[in-house]
Amino acid sequence: MFRKLLTVLVFLSFIGISTAGDEIVYIDIQKVVSESTAGKEAQSLLENEAKEFQKELQKKQEAGESQTELQAFAAEKQQELMKKRQELAEKFMSLLQQNILKFSKEKGYALVVDKQSLLYANPKYDKTEEFLQYFNKNYKKGSLKN
C-alpha cells in the first residue's frame, strides 16, 4: 500500500509540470527509501522507539505486573508505534516528493516515475543514483524528528 501511495503521489505531482524538456526518467523509490540518509534516519528512529517499548515492557514484567496490565500496556504502545510510523512515513514522503519536484525542475524532466511501476525502461533513463545524491545533499539531518 505504501508503494502504491508513493507511486500515485509521485505521478500526480508531475502531471502539472510544464514540459520544459521531453525526457521521461525513472527513480527506484525503494532504493531511495532504504539507502538515503533520510530513509536510514527514519528507520533508526522507529527502531529506537521499539527498543524503548521493549525496555519498558521488561521493567513492568520484572515489577510483577499482571498479565492483563502487561497486555493493555503492550496494546497501547503498539498503537503509539503504529502512529509514529505513520507520521514518519508521511513526513518522509512529503520530503521525498518535494525533492523529486525540485530535482525534476532543475533537470528539466517532463515526467519522473517509480521504477516499480515500469514493465521496461532503458537503463539510461534511470536517475536513481543521481537523485539519491541530490536528496542526501539537500537533507538536513534531524528533519524527521518531532
C-alpha positions in Angstrom: 0.0 0.0 0.0 2.9 2.4 0.9 4.5 1.8 -2.5 1.2 2.3 -4.4 0.5 5.5 -2.5 4.0 6.7 -3.3 3.6 5.9 -7.0 0.3 7.8 -7.2 1.7 10.8 -5.3 4.8 11.0 -7.5 2.8 10.6 -10.6 0.2 13.2 -9.6 2.9 15.7 -8.6 4.3 15.7 -12.1 1.1 15.9 -14.1 1.1 19.7 -13.7 4.8 20.2 -14.5 5.4 22.1 -17.7 7.3 20.1 -20.3 10.4 22.2 -20.4 12.2 19.1 -21.5 10.8 16.0 -23.2 12.8 13.4 -21.2 10.9 10.9 -19.1 13.1 9.3 -16.4 12.6 6.9 -13.5 13.8 6.6 -10.0 13.9 3.4 -7.8 12.0 4.8 -4.8 12.6 1.6 -2.8 16.3 2.1 -3.1 16.0 5.8 -2.1 13.9 4.8 0.9 16.4 2.2 2.0 19.7 3.9 1.1 19.1 7.6 1.6 20.2 9.4 4.8 16.6 10.4 5.5 15.4 6.8 5.0 18.0 5.4 7.3 17.2 8.0 9.9 13.5 7.2 9.8 14.3 3.5 10.2 16.7 4.3 13.1 14.0 6.4 14.8 11.5 3.6 14.6 14.0 1.0 15.9 14.9 3.2 18.8 11.2 3.6 19.7 10.7 -0.1 19.6 13.7 -0.7 21.8 12.3 1.7 24.4 9.0 -0.1 24.3 10.7 -3.4 24.9 12.7 -2.0 27.8 9.5 -0.5 29.4 7.7 -3.8 28.9 10.5 -5.8 30.5 10.6 -3.4 33.5 6.9 -3.9 34.0 7.3 -7.7 33.8 10.1 -7.6 36.3 8.0 -5.4 38.6 5.4 -8.2 38.7 2.5 -6.5 36.9 -0.3 -8.8 36.0 -0.7 -10.3 32.5 -3.8 -8.2 31.9 -1.9 -5.0 32.7 1.0 -6.1 30.5 -1.3 -6.8 27.6 -3.0 -3.5 28.0 0.3 -1.7 28.1 1.6 -3.6 25.1 -1.5 -2.8 23.1 -1.2 0.9 23.9 2.4 1.0 23.0 1.8 -0.8 19.7 -0.8 1.8 18.8 1.8 4.5 19.6 4.4 2.8 17.5 2.0 2.5 14.6 1.0 6.1 14.8 4.7 7.2 15.0 5.5 5.0 11.9 2.6 6.6 10.0 3.7 10.1 11.0 7.3 9.4 9.9 6.2 7.9 6.6 4.1 11.0 5.9 7.0 13.3 6.7 9.4 11.2 4.7 7.0 11.0 1.7 6.4 14.8 1.8 10.1 15.5 1.9 10.8 13.0 -0.9 8.0 14.4 -3.1 9.4 18.0 -2.6 12.9 16.9 -3.5 11.7 14.9 -6.6 9.8 18.0 -7.8 12.8 20.3 -7.3 15.2 17.7 -8.9 13.0 17.3 -11.9 12.5 21.0 -12.4 16.3 21.7 -12.2 17.0 18.9 -14.7 14.1 19.8 -17.0 12.5 16.4 -16.8 8.9 16.2 -18.2 8.0 13.1 -16.1 9.6 11.1 -13.3 8.1 7.7 -12.5 8.8 5.0 -9.9 10.8 2.1 -11.3 8.4 -0.4 -9.7 5.7 0.9 -12.0 7.6 0.1 -15.1 7.4 -3.0 -17.2 10.6 -2.0 -19.1 12.8 1.1 -19.4 16.2 1.7 -20.9 18.7 1.9 -18.1 20.0 5.2 -19.5 16.7 6.8 -18.1 17.5 5.5 -14.5 18.3 8.6 -12.4 18.2 6.8 -9.1 21.8 7.4 -8.2 21.8 11.0 -9.3 18.6 11.7 -7.3 19.9 9.8 -4.3 23.0 12.1 -4.2 20.7 15.1 -4.7 18.4 14.0 -1.9 21.2 13.3 0.6 22.9 16.6 -0.2 19.7 18.5 0.5 18.5 16.6 3.5 19.0 18.3 6.8 19.8 15.7 9.4 17.1 15.5 12.1 14.4 16.9 9.9 12.2 13.8 10.5 12.3 14.1 14.3 9.3 15.8 16.0 
